[in-house]
């Protein structure tokens, strides 16, 4: 996405460090969960190169329901254990998928997506949602992204834990 005039760092460690600082500034003292998630998705959409969707799915009545996002219209509900997002919830782990077309049961909301990363969000020990990011590039995401986005997600979890 990256449509900003701001020059974000290209190197991932300084990029994710700056994103964490900016996120803290956006959500500090703001008790509005949906607003904070909307700003977080906008922040990531502005900063990350070569992505075509970034947003959140939130747990509601035992399934993931579409939350704030940046990108094309998306799937509204995802069952636990289905697709990359549902599998991330089922396993409670970061899902780093280099080629979504090789992922059994992948849910194709946008046929342009080729790789994906999903980070579970927690309130205590309970999963309350996921951060989901798609890219049109194969193997767009790596372990540096997983580490940086996990830290980003941990900051966001404070909006669920207050």
Secondary structure by P-SEA (a helix, b strand, c coil): ccccccccccccaaaaaaaaaaaaaaccccccaaaaaaaaaaaaaacccccccccbbbbccccccccccccccccccccccccaaaaaaaacbbbbbccccccccccccccccccbbbbbbbccccccbbbbbbbcccccccaaaaaaaaaaaaaacccccc
